[in-house]
Amino acid sequence: MNLLLDRSWRDQHEPIDSGLLWAILSLLALGLVMVYSASIVAAEADKHTGYRSYFYFQHQAIYLAIALSAAYVAFRIPEQTWQRLALPLFLACLACLIVVLIPGIGRDVNGSRRWISLFGFSFQPSEFMKLAATLYAADYTVRKAALMHSLKRGFMPMAIAMFFVGALLLREPDYGAFAVITVITMAILFMGGLNWRLFAVLVVVLAIGFALLVVLSPYRMQRVIWFLDPWKDPFGKGYQLTHALIAFGRGQWVGVGLGASVEKQLYLPEAHTDFLLAVIAEELGLVGVCITIALFTYVVWRVFQIGQRAAATERYFAALTAQGIGVWFAVQSFVNMGVNMGLLPTKGLTLPLLSYGGSGILTNCVALAIVARIDYESRQLSGSRKR
């Protein structure tokens, strides 16, 4: 009872959810520290970094400063303005997905063309599309609320839009981003009133479609095969996963100590990006992993709570946007953690708020700033009603 009274008092006297803010800042701080720890050796061994041990840390700090500045600006924008911007932002991100495929503009890295270089920095359009798709799906669902029972008039227009997005993402290829965006869109449509029978059929169809994308793609199929038993070829196809598992094993309960990881010393590929959790496990142990999972769980839970509060005041765009962002963070963090632990096939998805990368940190911070704005407006509305 005291906890409920305490939260009620804080809801009336705080402009935003301080618990959520501190959880987000804790994850950002942990990410900055662990990116530095995980990237020192890789930076010292790479001529592109000038052999500077602090290269990735320095860039991540710059990205974080830009992201927090952008988040402040995003927080100052009213939710109604975000709703008006939903379609233009979606079309702009769609255009970027086309531009990134143009030779000479899109940059190839490890066989994938996902980045556009601009003023010495690279950005990844697929990351921005996650946010744009969330806003657009929420706006679309609100506008088409009366038609959500109809396959032709309610679902198909959104399905066509997502088809174009998916086709462009698979051309890069970025299967992971396509999967996340699809889940976000479907979740928003379902929470917005899509007929549950229609939703169930669509889930089955999408599951079959994703399975076919794996089966018909040799390199994706190889990932699944070697995920099932990476120890069959620990120095080849199973190399990355086996070293991630070794990192988890070495960490045990409390880890080997911050900075003392062996796997980050050029054994574990992508240690500061996709496999950052493995380094956390090795250096901070099971305790560090559990704290990380607990922080993500709290963030997602509070984001959904903010969405529910917005729905209670009949601000349905705000509610669906917040809950869509909650789904986004839950799915992407779950997949990344599952990959690191060997529970899911290797997939190129970063850990939100933690992994190295400017586009990811920027979109994550802006998305959560929009949630904070929704929370702020809910509290303002609640306060004005009580007066």
Buried (B, 14 or more C-beta within 10 A) or exposed (E): EEEEEEEEEEBEEBEBBEBBBEBBEBBBEBBBBBBBBBBBBBBBEBEEBEEEBBBBBBBBBEBBEBBBEBBEEBBEBEBEEBBEBBBEBBEBBBEBBBEBBEEEBBBEEEEBBBBBEEEEBBBBBBBBBBBBBBBBBBBBBBEBEEBBEBBEEBBEEBBEBBEEBBEBBBEBBBBBBBBBBBBBBBBBBBBBBBBEEBBEEBEEEBEEEBEEBBEEBEEBBEBBBBBEEBEEEBEEBBBBBBBBBBBBEBBEEEBBEBEEBBBBEEBBBBBBBBBBBBBBBBBBBBBBBEBBBEBBEBBBBBBBBBBEBBBEBEBBBBBBBBBBBBBBBBBBBBBBBBBBBBEBBBBBBBBBBBBBBBBBBBBBBBBBBBBBBBBBBBBEBBEEEEE
